Amino acid sequence: MRVTCAAGIVALVASVATGQIKRTVLQQKDLSIAGREVVTARADFPPGGATGLHTHPGDEISYVAEGTVDIVIGSSSTTYKAGEAFHVPAGTVHDAKAVGGAAVVIANYVIEKGKPATTPVK
């Protein structure tokens, strides 16, 4: 499989370095919608690992493959277990945290081509 190392992938990997998350880009492809692409990534969370507050320039559509994660948006959080999916709207500040052990999430980011997939919130 050939994966292009575009700015979006570099930002995606760099943004999770401090969150103890191992992120592997599975694909990055242009969509049939002009100017849009999808980045699919696998995020491996160690027990208690968190991404830190961040945003995406497009929608995130994710599936919890293993374990349990809390998705924190503002002052509320929702817990998702293996076999469940979730959606984070574009531009929404959020955090993802593994609870009760390790977790694996498969994430799809539908973003404007050439924009970073993830931007940390300071």
C-alpha positions in Angstrom: 0.0 0.0 0.0 1.4 3.4 -0.9 0.6 6.3 1.4 1.5 9.9 0.5 3.1 11.8 3.4 1.1 15.0 3.0 0.8 17.8 5.5 -2.4 16.3 6.9 -0.7 13.0 7.8 2.3 14.7 9.4 0.0 16.9 11.5 -2.1 13.9 12.5 0.9 12.0 13.7 2.6 14.9 15.4 -0.6 16.0 17.2 -0.9 12.7 19.1 2.7 12.3 20.1 2.1 13.9 23.5 -1.1 12.0 24.0 0.6 8.6 24.2 -1.4 7.4 21.3 0.1 5.4 18.4 -1.6 6.4 15.2 -1.1 4.5 11.9 -2.5 6.0 8.7 -4.2 3.3 6.8 -5.1 5.3 3.7 -5.3 8.9 2.3 -7.5 9.2 -0.8 -9.1 11.9 -2.9 -12.9 11.7 -2.8 -15.3 12.2 -5.7 -16.2 15.5 -4.0 -13.9 18.1 -5.5 -11.2 19.4 -3.1 -12.0 16.8 -0.4 -10.1 13.7 0.8 -10.4 11.0 3.4 -7.8 10.0 5.9 -8.3 6.7 7.6 -6.2 6.0 10.7 -5.9 3.4 13.4 -5.4 4.9 16.9 -3.9 2.6 19.5 -4.6 4.0 23.0 -2.7 2.6 26.0 -4.7 2.3 29.3 -5.6 5.9 30.2 -4.1 7.4 27.0 -5.7 10.5 25.7 -5.4 12.6 22.5 -5.6 16.0 24.2 -7.9 18.7 23.1 -8.0 19.1 19.3 -10.1 19.8 16.2 -10.5 18.6 12.7 -11.2 20.7 9.6 -13.8 18.2 8.6 -16.0 15.5 10.1 -14.6 12.6 12.0 -16.5 9.3 11.7 -15.0 6.6 14.0 -15.5 3.0 15.1 -14.3 1.6 18.4 -12.6 -1.7 17.4 -11.4 -2.7 20.9 -11.8 -1.4 24.4 -13.7 1.7 25.6 -13.2 5.4 25.0 -14.7 8.6 26.3 -15.3 11.3 23.8 -15.2 14.6 25.7 -16.9 17.7 24.1 -17.1 20.7 26.3 -18.2 19.7 29.8 -19.9 16.5 28.7 -18.5 13.1 27.7 -20.0 10.0 26.0 -18.6 6.5 26.5 -18.3 4.2 23.5 -17.5 0.5 23.7 -16.1 -1.9 21.1 -18.5 -2.3 18.3 -19.9 1.3 18.6 -19.4 4.2 16.3 -19.3 8.0 16.8 -19.2 11.2 14.9 -17.5 14.5 15.7 -18.6 17.5 13.6 -16.0 19.6 11.9 -14.3 22.2 14.0 -15.6 20.8 17.3 -13.0 20.9 20.2 -12.8 17.4 21.7 -10.7 14.9 23.5 -10.6 11.1 23.3 -9.6 9.0 26.3 -9.2 5.3 26.8 -11.0 4.1 29.9 -10.7 0.7 31.7 -7.8 -0.5 29.6 -6.3 -0.2 26.2 -8.5 0.8 23.2 -8.3 0.8 19.4 -10.3 3.3 17.3 -10.5 3.3 13.5 -11.1 7.0 12.5 -12.1 8.5 9.1 -11.5 12.2 8.6 -13.3 13.8 5.6 -11.4 17.0 5.2 -10.5 19.7 2.7 -7.5 18.5 0.6 -4.2 19.9 1.8 -5.4 20.9 5.3 -3.9 19.3 8.4 -6.2 16.4 9.6 -5.8 17.4 13.3 -5.0 20.7 15.0 -4.2 20.7 18.7 -6.0 23.3 20.9 -3.7 25.4 23.1 
